[in-house]
Every structure is written in structure tokens, then in C-alpha cells.
Amino acid sequence: MMTDRPTDFELRLAAGLRTYADQSGLMRRPEAAVAEVLARSRPQPRRWVLPVAAATLVVALVAAVAGIQLLNSAASRPSTTTVNGREYRVAIVRSLEVPSTALTQYGDVRSDDDHLFAENAVAYAIVGIDPEVALIVPTRPGAGDDAGSYGNWILLERGAVILQLCPYFDPNSEFTPPECLEGSP
């Protein structure tokens, strides 16, 4: 199909021939001149593609590393909850058995851990243990993980309290802390 307007390639070819012809004093073979002008008139490779691809890869890598670090920091940060305006660390204590006679209602639990606590959960102080150091909260029915049920209680702690809780751990359970077993140093 023939058109009256020259294509971009034809325009570049004509410009290249004019430039080549205007160079004074140079004697070249005609076929060499045409080959050189044709080579110059071809579309140039996109030299920007490699740097842009490399920059995109670097940005994606930085975003991936930052995302992984963010996820790791969120996962490694201990879960916390608030009772009476105090923040406590949340701990799973599968073999803790505390009789109701050793409990005193302490306060309402404020937490985002819906999978651990029942709605309107109440924290209890254990007789003989400072409630500013440790509280327990009934576990949501059915709460557990790959190791099994979380047990009856979730421990809320603000300090080293395990040794004070030893009398309440089941000595026959595999989940009892080692420091609470007989013969432990």
C-alpha cells in the first residue's frame, strides 16, 4: 500500500543520507555509505530498560526485606493485655490448675487476643501472689494450637512469677515448667 507521506524510517534514512553527503572531503564507496546510513537509521535499542529493571528489582528487594522484618518484629513481640490500666505479658500455661478458693476477682481484661480470652473476660488474682506481678484469666473454650489445648488458664505476668506458681502446676504434665519439677535445681 502506497502513501504520500514518508514513514519515520524513511525520514531518518533521508536525514542520514543528507548528513552523510554533507561531510566534505570524504570519498566513500556508495554501498558502504548506504550500509552506514541504514545502520544509523535503525531504531536504537532501549538502553533505559536495564537500569529501570535493575532499579525496580532493588526497590522490590528492599520492600520484601522491610516487610519480612516488620512481620518478624510483630511475631517476636510478646502478646500483651491490659487489666486495671496495667499492661501484662500474656503466657500460655497449659498445666496450671488453680482451685477457685485461691482466686479473687481482680479486673476486666482489655485485649485484642480474641482467640485466647472469652468475651468480657475477667482476670483473677491468686492468693499469695502480688496481682501487680501475675494474674490469671480463664481460657476461651476450645482455644489451643498444634501442641493441644491451652489449658484452663492464661497467665498475665509483669515479672518472674513461675516459681511462685509451682504449687499450682500439674507435676505429671509434660507442659509443667522444669523449674517446678521435683529435683530441679
C-alpha positions as CSV (number, residue, x, y, z in Angstrom):
1,M,0.0,0.0,0.0
2,M,1.5,3.3,-1.1
3,T,1.0,6.5,0.9
4,D,2.0,10.1,0.1
5,R,3.6,10.6,3.5
6,P,7.1,9.1,4.2
7,T,7.4,6.8,7.2
8,D,9.6,7.6,10.2
9,F,12.2,5.2,8.9
10,E,12.2,6.9,5.5
11,L,12.6,10.3,7.1
12,R,15.5,9.1,9.3
13,L,17.1,7.4,6.2
14,A,16.8,10.7,4.2
15,A,18.3,12.7,7.1
16,G,21.1,10.3,7.5
17,L,21.9,10.4,3.7
18,R,21.9,14.2,3.8
19,T,24.2,14.3,6.8
20,Y,26.5,11.8,5.2
21,A,26.5,13.6,1.9
22,D,27.2,17.0,3.5
23,Q,30.5,15.7,5.0
24,S,33.0,17.4,2.8
25,G,36.2,15.8,1.5
26,L,35.2,12.3,2.3
27,M,35.3,9.7,-0.5
28,R,33.4,6.5,0.2
29,R,32.2,3.7,-1.8
30,P,28.4,4.1,-2.4
31,E,27.5,0.7,-0.9
32,A,29.5,1.5,2.3
33,A,27.7,4.8,2.6
34,V,24.2,3.2,2.2
35,A,25.1,0.5,4.8
36,E,26.3,3.0,7.3
37,V,23.3,5.3,6.8
38,L,20.9,2.2,7.1
39,A,22.7,1.2,10.4
40,R,22.3,4.6,11.9
41,S,18.7,5.0,10.8
42,R,17.5,1.8,12.6
43,P,15.8,2.3,15.9
44,Q,18.3,2.3,18.7
45,P,18.0,-0.3,21.4
46,R,16.2,0.9,24.5
47,R,19.2,1.5,26.8
48,W,16.9,2.6,29.7
49,V,15.3,-0.9,30.1
50,L,18.2,-2.5,32.0
51,P,18.7,0.4,34.5
52,V,14.9,0.6,35.1
53,A,14.6,-3.2,35.6
54,A,17.6,-3.1,38.0
55,A,16.1,-0.2,40.0
56,T,12.7,-2.0,40.1
57,L,14.4,-5.2,41.4
58,V,16.2,-3.2,44.1
59,V,13.1,-1.5,45.2
60,A,11.2,-4.8,45.3
61,L,14.0,-6.4,47.3
62,V,14.1,-3.6,49.8
63,A,10.3,-3.7,50.2
64,A,10.4,-7.5,50.7
65,V,13.1,-7.3,53.3
66,A,11.3,-4.5,55.1
67,G,8.1,-6.5,55.0
68,I,9.7,-9.6,56.4
69,Q,11.4,-7.6,59.2
70,L,8.1,-6.0,60.1
71,L,6.4,-9.4,60.2
72,N,9.2,-10.8,62.3
73,S,9.2,-8.0,64.8
74,A,5.4,-8.3,65.1
75,A,5.6,-12.1,65.6
76,S,8.6,-11.9,68.1
77,R,7.0,-9.2,70.2
78,P,5.2,-10.8,73.2
79,S,1.5,-10.5,73.3
80,T,0.2,-8.1,75.9
81,T,-3.1,-7.2,77.5
82,T,-4.3,-4.6,80.0
83,V,-6.1,-5.0,83.3
84,N,-6.9,-2.0,85.5
85,G,-4.7,0.2,83.4
86,R,-1.6,-2.1,83.8
87,E,0.0,-3.9,80.9
88,Y,0.8,-7.6,81.3
89,R,2.6,-10.1,79.1
90,V,0.4,-13.0,78.0
91,A,1.7,-16.5,78.6
92,I,0.3,-19.9,77.9
93,V,0.4,-22.2,81.0
94,R,-1.2,-25.4,79.9
95,S,-0.9,-27.4,83.1
96,L,-1.8,-24.7,85.6
97,E,-4.6,-25.8,87.9
98,V,-5.8,-23.2,90.5
99,P,-8.7,-24.0,92.7
100,S,-11.5,-21.4,92.9
101,T,-10.8,-21.0,96.7
102,A,-7.4,-19.5,95.8
103,L,-8.8,-16.8,93.4
104,T,-10.1,-13.3,93.9
105,Q,-11.7,-11.3,91.1
106,Y,-9.3,-8.5,90.1
107,G,-10.5,-6.7,87.0
108,D,-11.7,-6.7,83.4
109,V,-9.3,-7.7,80.6
110,R,-8.8,-5.4,77.7
111,S,-7.2,-7.3,74.8
112,D,-7.1,-7.8,71.1
113,D,-6.4,-11.5,71.6
114,D,-9.9,-12.7,71.0
115,H,-8.6,-16.2,70.3
116,L,-7.4,-16.5,73.9
117,F,-9.9,-14.9,76.1
118,A,-13.7,-15.2,76.2
119,E,-15.8,-12.0,75.7
120,N,-15.9,-9.8,78.8
121,A,-13.0,-11.8,80.3
122,V,-12.2,-11.2,84.0
123,A,-8.7,-11.5,85.5
124,Y,-8.2,-13.2,88.8
125,A,-5.6,-12.7,91.5
126,I,-4.1,-15.8,93.1
127,V,-4.0,-15.7,96.9
128,G,-0.4,-15.2,98.0
129,I,0.8,-13.8,94.7
130,D,1.0,-10.0,94.1
131,P,-1.6,-9.1,91.4
132,E,0.7,-6.5,90.1
133,V,3.1,-9.3,89.2
134,A,0.7,-12.0,88.0
135,L,-3.0,-12.6,87.2
136,I,-4.8,-15.5,85.5
137,V,-7.7,-15.4,83.0
138,P,-10.0,-18.3,82.0
139,T,-9.0,-19.5,78.6
140,R,-11.6,-19.3,75.8
141,P,-13.2,-22.7,75.4
142,G,-11.5,-24.7,72.7
143,A,-8.5,-22.4,72.4
144,G,-5.3,-24.2,71.5
145,D,-2.6,-24.9,68.9
146,D,-0.7,-27.8,67.4
147,A,0.5,-28.8,70.9
148,G,-3.1,-29.1,72.1
149,S,-5.4,-27.2,74.4
150,Y,-4.1,-24.1,76.1
151,G,-5.5,-25.4,79.4
152,N,-7.9,-23.7,81.7
153,W,-5.9,-20.5,82.4
154,I,-3.9,-17.8,80.5
155,L,-1.2,-16.2,82.7
156,L,-0.8,-12.5,82.7
157,E,2.6,-11.6,84.1
158,R,4.7,-8.5,84.8
159,G,7.7,-10.2,86.3
160,A,9.3,-13.5,87.2
161,V,6.5,-15.4,88.8
162,I,6.8,-19.1,87.7
163,L,8.4,-20.2,90.9
164,Q,5.5,-18.8,92.9
165,L,3.1,-20.7,90.7
166,C,4.8,-24.1,91.1
167,P,2.3,-25.4,93.6
168,Y,-0.4,-25.0,91.0
169,F,1.2,-26.8,88.1
170,D,0.4,-30.5,87.5
171,P,3.6,-32.3,88.2
172,N,2.7,-35.1,85.8
173,S,2.2,-32.9,82.8
174,E,4.8,-32.5,80.1
175,F,3.9,-28.8,80.0
176,T,4.9,-28.1,83.6
177,P,7.9,-25.8,83.7
178,P,11.1,-27.7,84.5
179,E,11.9,-25.4,87.4
180,C,8.7,-26.6,89.1
181,L,9.5,-30.3,88.9
182,E,11.0,-32.2,91.9
183,G,14.7,-32.5,91.8
184,S,15.1,-29.2,89.8
185,P,17.9,-27.0,91.0
